[in-house]
Structures are given as structure tokens and as C-alpha cells.
């Protein structure tokens, strides 16, 4: 059974930086698309950034120019570097990955990011 494990969340002041990481545990699996979503209190979960297996990226307008998504296809990991953080970036951030060929969707348990003003 594959699980995605996130790390790197925490409390940071506005203008600061954090790096989130996500790695699979439990079984060896390769992923196609990988990405990060976030959900703020009272709001729907939204896509933050996504990256294809070949490295193509897609960002939400709210984070363009501040966040950078990257992946390691050997380790099957995905990371999100968050710079110039704003209070409105406060949310629970979730890792998502689609299993290669099978298409099964996996989600992490979520990691809290809090940006103080």
C-alpha cells in the first residue's frame, strides 16, 4: 500500500520561505503527474502547482513567480519551494500523485503552512 508523506510545513512570517517535500512510503511506485494542492479554512481545495513526468509545470495565478515545483523521478518525490509567502498562503497543503500507467490517484495527509503578518 503506497502512502504519500509530506514534510516541511510550519509557521513563517510574511515574506519568508518554506520548502515542502513529498515522498512515497510502503511500496515502490512510479508517478505520472504530481502536484500540490491547498485548502484554507472555509474554502475548497485548490491546485497550487503541478508537474508532469517530463518536467512541464503549471501554477495557480496566485503563486506564479513565488513558488517553484520540482520532482525527482528516481526517488519519486516532489517538492514545492515557497518564497515571498503571504498570509493568504496559509492553508493545509496536500501532495498528490497519479500512478504511472495505472492512473490511480494518491494523496498525502496534509501539512499545515501558516504565514503570520
Secondary structure, 3 states (H helix, E strand, C coil): CCEEEEECCEEEECCCCEEEEEEEECCCCCEEEEEEEEECCCCCCEEEEEECCCCCEEECHHHCCCEEEEEECCCCEEEEEECCCCHHHCEEEEEEEEECCCCCEEEECCEEEEEEC
